[in-house]
Amino acid sequence: MKGINGFSYGSYGTSRPDDMSENRQFDDFEATELYCPTCKMALPVRKRLLLVLPDGELYEYRCARCGTSVGHKTEKNTKQAGSIIFT
């Protein structure tokens, strides 16, 4: 699976298909540090909401030191959102 900035990651350990429905701890990865091309090192990132889409939310990761955009992520909705009606 390809991650932010093209880095590959996978699951570790011995997981079996029958364990996947019970153990969902690796369904969603959250970046805490990413490589910043401006600072030329891996630094903490801040997650910023960019768009709310019908099928999920688009987030941008920015370097906490210089503010350069270092990646993005789309989180899919797990439950159906209700409608809001303004009167």
N, C-alpha and C positions, 0 to 999 in steps of 0.2 A: 504494500500500500504506500502511495506517495503522500508525503506530508507537506507542510509549509516550506517554501524555498527548495522543493525538490528532494528533501531528505527522506530516506526510506525508514520505515519503522514496522515492527511486527510484534506479535505476541510472544512472550517468553514462557517457558515452563512446559508442562505436558497437559495441554488442554484437549479434551475429547469433545466430539460434537454433542454428546448427551449432556455435558457440563455447561455448554454455552447458554442454554435457556435458564439455568439456575444462577450462574455467575456472570453478571453483567457489569463488572467493575471496569472493564476496558472498552466500553462502548464509545466513550467520548474522551478525547485527549484535550488537555488544557495546557497551552504553552506558558511557561514561566520565564524562560530565557531563549532568545533567538540571536543569530548572528546579525550584526548591524554592519552594512557595507561602509557607512560613513565613519563609525568608530573603529572599525576593523577588529571587532571582538564580540563574543557572545555577551549580551547584557540583558537585564530584566526588561520585560515588555509590559505595556499597558494595553488592555483590550478595550476597544471603543466601538460602540454600536453605530453602524453606518446606515443600514436600511432594515425596515421591517417588511418582509415579503410575504405573500400568501402561503408559501410553503416553508418558511423559516425566517431566520434573522441573519444578516450579513454583518460580520464583525471585522475590524481591522486591528492588527497588532502593530504598535508603534514602540520604538526604542524609548525607554524611560530616561535616557541620558540626553539624546539630541532631538528626539521626536520624529525621526525618519520612519516611514512606513516600511515594515520588514515582513509583512505577511497578512493573510486574510483567511477567514473561516466562515463557512455557512453552517449554522445549527438548524437542523430540520425540526419542525414542530412534531412533538410526540403525541399531542392531543389536538383535536379539532377546536379551533377558537370560535367563540360565539360572535354573532353580529352585533354591532353597536349602531343604534338608530338615534339620530339627533332630531329633536323636534323643536 
